[in-house]
C-alpha cells in the first residue's frame, strides 16, 4: 500500500478550535488527518458528537479520514509514567481512557504518545527502562481495548529524545508502535548534548517496521521551523528513505501557526509535499 499524506489539526492550534479545522484540512486536499485534542473539555461524548458532524461536513468538500489522535502532553501524560500508581496515576489513566473512547468513536487507529517529560535539562536523568517498558505495556493493552495502537514519538523534551531510548525499552515491551518527528530529531541535537550528531535517519533506523506515523515540519540551519518547502529538509530524500523501509503509514504535516500567515500558504506547502512524494515514487 502507498503511504498516505495528511495534516494534523495541531497545525491550527491555537488559532482555531479543533472542530473548526476539519473543513480547512479537507480544502487542502488531505486524505487523512491527526486529531490533536486541545483541552480536557474535548475528551467527552458531546465533543465526539460535534467532531463527527464536522468531519461529515468536511467530507462533502473532500473525503478525509482520521489516522491518529494526539493530546497536550502536560495535561496528564507524564503521570502515566509517574513514580506511583496512586491517585494521580489513576486519574491520568482515566483521562487516557476518555481520549481513547473519543478516538474509537471517530475511527482512529493510532495514538501518538509523548509520555514523561524532562523538566530540568541540567540534571542527569537515570531512567528505569524496565519500569518504563512495563508501564508502556499496560498503556498499550488499554489502547487495544479501543482498537487503537499506542505509538511512542521522539520529542526533544521527553524521555524519548535520543535514538537509543527505543533500544533500551524494547527488551521490556511486548509490542510497540512509533512516530518519527523529523523536527524534534533536529531539536534534540540542538537542545540536549548528544554523544554524536544524529538526525531523523538515526531514529528511523531504530524504529524500523514499528513506524506508523511521520510528523513533518521544515526547519533552517539555525533551528527555526518553517513550512515544508521553506527550509533545508530534502523531502524527496525523506520519502525515498521511507519507501526503502516499506513504510505504508501516514506522513502528517504538523507545523506551527507562526510558520504561516494564511490557509493559502498551508495549501502551497501541502502541494509541495505532494509533489515530493510523487517524485519519490517514480
C-alpha positions, 0 to 999 in steps of 0.5 A: 500500500502507498503511504498516505499524506495528511495534516494534523489539526495541531497545525491550527492550534491555537488559532482555531478550535479543533472542530473548526479545522476539519473543513480547512484540512479537507480544502487542502486536499488531505486524505487523512488527518491527526486529531490533536485534542486541545483541552480536557473539555474535548475528551467527552461524548458531546465533543465526539458528537460535534467532531463527527458532524464536522468531519461529515461536513468536511467530507462533502468538500473532500473525503478525509479520514482520521489516522491518529489522535494526539493530546497536550502532553502536560495535561496528564501524560507524564503521570502515566509514567509517574513514580506511583500508581496512586491517585494521580496515576489513576486519574491520568489513566482515566483521562487516557481512557476518555481520549481513547473512547473519543478516538474509537468513536471517530475511527482512529487507529493510532495514538501518538504518545509523548509520555514523561517529560524532562523538566530540568535539562541540567540534571542527569536523568537515570531512567528505569527502562524496565519500569518504563517498558512495563508501564508502556505495556499496560498503556498499550493493552488499554489502547487495544481495548479501543482498537487503537495502537499506542505509538511512542514519538521522539520529542526533544523534551521527553524521555524519548529524545535520543535514538537509543531510548527505543533500544533500551525499552524494547527488551521490556515491551511486548509490542510497540508502535512509533512516530518519527518527528523529523523536527524534534530529531533536529531539536534534540541535537540542538537542545540536549548534548548528544554523544554524536550528531544524529538526525531523523535517519538515526531514529528511523533506523531504530524504529524500523517496521514499528513506524506508523506515523511521520510528523513533518515540519521544515526547519533552517540551519539555525533551528527555526521551523518553517513550512515544508518547502521553506527550509533545508529538509530534502523531502524527496530524500525523506520519502525515498528513505521511507519507501526503502523501509516499506513504510505504508503509514501516514506522513502528517504535516504538523507545523506551527501557526507562526510558520504561516500567515494564511490557509493559502500558504498551508495549501502551497506547502501541502502541494509541495509535499505532494509533489515530493512524494510523487517524485519519490515514487517514480 
